[in-house]
Amino acid sequence: MVVNLLQKGEIGLAPMEGVIDALTRDLLTRQRGFDWAVTEFVRVVDARLPPRVFYKHCPELALERVATPSGVPVHLQLLGSAPEALGENARQAAALGAISVDLNFGCPAKLVNRHDGGASLLRRPERVYQAVRAVFEALEGRIPVTAKIRLGFSDRRLAVACAQAAEAGGAARLVVHGRTRDEGYRPPAHWEWIGRIRANVSLPVVANGDIWTLEDYWKARTLSGCQDVMLGRSALADPWLAPRIRHWLDTGERLPETTWQMRAEVIVDYATRQREALPERIVASLVKQWLAQMRPSSDEAEEHFQRVKRITDLDALLDALVATP
């Protein structure tokens, strides 16, 4: 499979439930790198949800432009399994100003899967089709419907069938996380399997999973054949990863590696803004959560995490983060 890296693909910011909220989207998109972002999922069960639920997950809906302050478009994601309810809530989202509705068939969380959501639908491709089709028909072409899948639930036998089901249902774009649900987030991501899917559908396919470095980005595009990628955990681990990729695509030059001071400044900025609305003990917990996400790609983050993990006072925690070990 041949991919032309001279074609400057787009980069999406993945949704992470309970982690990447509107503030985090703002911070991660301030530097030029991301082309679009997706919200945490709005959980759909059997009824049309009130507007406040949509505004909670996507505060950008209240703005004149549904985008981060730096102008990166924000797409709203729904998670559910009842086609009629998904359609009703897609109409609600469109009425509130959503520019796109994304459907989550990739969440591996046990609680979500036990309640017939996320990756659980991948066991029956016809259910993927029914969900996408219901939303596609409900939107009546006003805004696009997209989808995110994994390579399957327990194995990869139905990976291509699920992708084809999403396409047949009307999906305009498909993000594929290169693992099954049972594989969770254990490395490696199977980028070559994303390539198999891409070879069997005609809609744009976006590669997702295990893109932690510029070299990973090159390998993911090469093995999958995809022009576009989506970053999630790696964007939290290194907030300059997307800008680094974008700079390389634009110039062919490599930016210096992200320093600990750069990472710490992002976390301090995040905490400063969060403490305006949340109790400090909650903010301290959120800071540690983000710091934990940085551990896989930074020895200094690991060292700082071990030093601060038992600190509960927010000011003391932030002071310890910027201090030299």
LINURMO-V682459 format. One line per field, one symbol per residue. ss: DSSP state (H for helix, E for strand, C for the rest). burial: 1 if it has 16 or more other C-alpha atoms within 10 Angstrom, else 0. Layout:
# LINURMO-V682459
ss=???
burial=???
This chain:
# LINURMO-V682459
ss=CCCCCCCCCCEEECCCCCCCCHHHHHHHCCCCCCCEEEEEEEECCCCCCCHHHHHHHCHHHHCCCCECCCCCEEEEEEECCCHHHHHHHHHHHHHCCCCEEEEEECCCCHHHHHCCCHHHHHHCHHHHHHHHHHHHHHHCCCCEEEEEECCCCCCCCCHHHHHHHHHHHCCCEEEEECCCCCCCCCCCCCHHHHHHHHHCCCCEEEEECCCCCHHHHHHHHHHHCCCEEEECHHHHHCCCHHHHHHHHHHHCCCCCCCCHHHHHHHHHHHHHHHCCCCCHHHHHHHHHHHHHHHHHHCHHHHHHHHHHCCCCCHHHHHHHHHCCC
burial=0000000011111110001111011111110111111111111110011000010011111000111110011111111111111111111111001111111111110001100111111110111111111111011000111111111111010111111111111111111111111010100011111111110010101111111111001001111111111111111111111111111010000000000100110111011101000001001101110111111001011101100110010100110111000
